[in-house]
Amino acid sequence: MARKIQVSVDHDVCVGNAMCVTIATKAFKLNADRQATPADPDGDTEALILEAAENCPVAAITVTDGDTGEQLFP
Ligand code: SF4
């Protein structure tokens, strides 16, 4: 079974270019301020979520293992 993934977005640096939303369409959504927010982390694979985080131009996304708290990205 896939491990539980948690994501967070630093709104102090997110520039709202929607790259993460395009890659991991379920795990992220844009809020009314056009900044990414975590949505359904179970909706996308861990690989897709990590790919989204890696492609954020301002490194706003942190990915952790929801069970152990281990930081997976960055
Ligand atoms: S890719 Fe990064 S900067 Fe772009 S919307 Fe997502 S979190 Fe914000």
Boltz pocket constraint, residues with backbone or C-beta under 6 A from the ligand:
constraints:
  - pocket:
      binder: B
      contacts: [[A, 9], [A, 13], [A, 14], [A, 15], [A, 16], [A, 17], [A, 18], [A, 19], [A, 20], [A, 21], [A, 34], [A, 35], [A, 36], [A, 52], [A, 55], [A, 56], [A, 57], [A, 58], [A, 59], [A, 60], [A, 61]]
      max_distance: 6.0
